[in-house]
Amino acid sequence: MPTDQADRNLLVRELTKELKEENLAVFAGAGLSAPAGFVSWTELLRPVAEELRLDVDKEVDDLVSLAQYYTNENIGNRGRLNQMLIDEFCRDEEITENHKVLARLPINTYWTTNYDKLIESSLTEVKKVPDVKYEKRQLLFTRPRRDAIVYKMHGDVDHPGDAVLIKDDYEKYHMDRQPFMDALRGDLISKTFIFLGFSFTDPNLDYILSRVRVSYNQDQRQHYCILRAVFKEEDETDADYEYRQRKQELFVQDLRRVGVKTLLVDEYSEITDILKDVERQYRRNTIFISGAAHDYSPYDEEAVNNFVYELSQDIVKSGLKIVSGFGLGIGSSVISGALNQIYMSGGTLANDQLVMRPFPQPQPGQEDMGKLWEVYRKDMISRSGIALFLFGNKLEGDKVVASNGMRSEFEIAKENGLFLIPVGKTGYVAKELWDEVKEKFDDLYPNLEPRIKDQFMLLGNDVHDLSQLRTDLMSLLAMLAK
């Protein structure tokens, strides 16, 4: 059965909302690491089950006991299990796309039952500082300048002897690792979790979720989960398939009891698509403004400066953020409008509310500034989800020519998946870009509401009323950033 698009859209909106409010946390299970090549619990314990003359596929609901049986058979020696963890989870595997997307998002709390290092590695790759906690004494200390906390509640592959692995470990968890339970309980109360790659068979998590439910009854926070819907396997009878479907339905209902709302998807790839939709929607909260003007025709300079000033005010007033280079004839009006709105409304300037980046100028003897400018542009644009293009001309000698910098910024924005809004009414490069987007609009944005396309088309007609243009632009931004 196809994934319900309305439910999917609702989940994207809710997760985006929690991101904007800095409330979103991630709980990662083994399924999140599987695409990187790491084995599931079932496959990890398959050779163990064979030694015990058991069928691991019949024990999938109680793999913890299976690990305990093996330890018992070896008179309490779990050395081989520890070695299996090292062999399977110490391999260098490529970071998955899901991990990359999550690391790029402003998420500062991760919980996982996994032993691998994919979460901390993905954070490091995007220049974030992870503060990893896999032993209870680490909870007492804070890594300087950390960007995210990674709680590995079942331990780390580098310390397999201390990993939570067998039934004994689970039974003693409340004594050996009670601070982890307390910390998770606190986060479940104060943050909104998205559970990914998790089967909800972990006895500790079930215990904690139930304690939160009992403590807060009907006032518990809403959490979310994405699960793959059961599908009919090869040679499976209709009766067995229907039985597994019914069991999953009951499981999803039970998750609601502890405050977890579930979205079922048909393929694991849909999880990646959903996370990218969340990232795209979140970044549409930030507008990249590309503009350069020496010639303001058919308008006069004062009218354009006032237009950009008021447009920047409106953008900030609507709760959106601005990123821009210090474009000729545009940049100062962007700064003035944004700052006036922030300070005159009694607010203070947040770190990312207005990011202005004057381009570095060449120093004597310095060559090839183009490469530096390219990196600079990519850094600015990567912070945004919508790109706005105004005018696009500059003076070269005694001639007004097209701004090649705007064309470069357009290509970078397009490559990064930003929503492209060239304002054709302002002419020059912006008009050329508007024509290009107009021709390919349905290919670039195939699933948008028709009204968004209609609003975009208003930006290229010949009406020279800047006040109406500002109104049309803000209406389009409101549709995209909702």
Secondary structure, 3 states (H helix, E strand, C coil): CCCCHHHHHHHHHHHHHHHHCCCEEEEECHHHHHHHCCCCHHHHCHHHHHHCCCCHHHCHHHHHHHHHHHHHHCCCCCHHHHHHHHHHHCCCCCCCHHHHHHHHCCCCEEEECCCCCHHHHHHHHCCCCEEEECCHHHHHCCCCCCCEEEEECCCCCCCHHHCCCCHHHHHCHHHHCHHHHHHHHHHHHHCEEEEECCCCCCHHHHHHHHHHHHHHHHHCCCEEEEEECCCCCCCCCHHHHHHHHHHHHHHHHHHHHCCEEEEEECCCHHHHHHHHHHHHHHHCCEEEEEEECCCCCCCCHHHHHHHHHHHHHHHHHCCCEEEEECCCCCHHHHHHHHHHHHHHCCCCCCCCCEEEECCCCCCCCCCCHHHHHHHHHHHHHCCCCEEEEEECEEEECCEEEECHHHHHHHHHHHHCCCEEEECHHHCHHHHHHHHHHHHHHHHHCCCCCHHHHHHHHHHHCCCCCHHHHHHHHHHHHHHHCC
